[in-house]
Each structure stands twice: as C-alpha cells, then as structure tokens.
C-alpha cells in the first residue's frame, strides 16, 4: 500500500510498485508450492499468498480506474476551456440569454 502515498498523477511510480509486488508474490507462491509436499487439504501459507495476490491485483485495478477518471477530468477541463475561448467568454459560468419582451401589448 505504499503507492497510496504517491501522487495519483505519477503513473510510472505507482504502477512499478504494484507490478513489483505482484511479481514478488508470484515468486513466493511458486517457491511455497515447490517446497511443500503434495497434500489434499488446503495449506494456510498458500491461501495467504493467494489472497495477497488478489489484493495487489485489486490495487492495480483501483489505480487503473483512478488514472482513467483523472484523464477524463482533464479532458473535460480542456474541452470547457476551449469552448469558453471559442465563445469569447472569460467567465467561469455561462451567461443566460436575455428574455425578449413582446411588443404591442
């Protein structure tokens, strides 16, 4: 969970921490399966490593969602700024059109 302390826009640092954690857990799992005898019941150490691997993969999925949400937010900001520049309006809120009152009433 050390990548939670890194800024969300620092993609390479966050991804590298999660990927290294996943690779380390896969290596530990393989060593555990190689060293343990074959038994018919589940062993707690392999279950523990499997759950840790799932949690690391969930953390990677969370990062992917966060990164895509930040990119979408940046795109919306850029689109809004471009639209304001095209309209010639430098204010942040759009101005409501004036109501036209009918004549001859």
C-alpha positions, -999 to 999 in steps of 0.1 A, spaced: 0 0 0 30 23 -2 18 35 -36 -12 52 -20 12 78 -7 24 87 -42 5 114 -61 -22 100 -84 -7 116 -115 27 99 -110 17 69 -131 51 51 -135 59 51 -98 25 37 -88 25 10 -115 60 -1 -108 54 -5 -71 23 -26 -77 38 -47 -105 69 -54 -84 47 -65 -55 27 -89 -78 59 -104 -92 73 -109 -58 41 -126 -46 41 -149 -76 77 -159 -69 69 -166 -32 39 -186 -42 59 -207 -66 86 -214 -40 59 -223 -15 43 -248 -39 77 -263 -47 88 -267 -11 56 -281 3 46 -317 -1 15 -325 -21 -14 -328 2 -52 -330 -4 -61 -303 21 -55 -265 17 -24 -251 34 -27 -217 51 5 -203 36 -6 -208 0 -41 -194 8 -24 -164 24 -2 -157 -6 -32 -162 -29 -53 -136 -10 -23 -112 -10 -20 -116 -48 -57 -109 -52 -54 -77 -31 -24 -65 -51 -43 -71 -84 -73 -52 -69 -50 -24 -60 -38 -23 -96 -74 -22 -109 -81 7 -85 -51 26 -99 -64 19 -135 -98 33 -125 -83 63 -108 -60 71 -137 -88 69 -163 -110 91 -141 -82 117 -138 -77 117 -176 -114 121 -182 -115 150 -158 -85 167 -175 -102 162 -209 -134 178 -196 -115 208 -183 -96 213 -216 -129 210 -235 -146 235 -213 -117 259 -216 -117 256 -254 -154 262 -255 -151 293 -234 -123 306 -257 -144 300 -288 -174 318 -272 -152 347 -262 -164 344 -226 -137 345 -200 -161 339 -170 -165 306 -155 -203 304 -155 -223 307 -187 -244 338 -191 -282 332 -195 -297 347 -227 -318 379 -222 -356 374 -224 -372 392 -252 -404 410 -242 -432 411 -269 -442 445 -284 -476 460 -287 -491 445 -255 
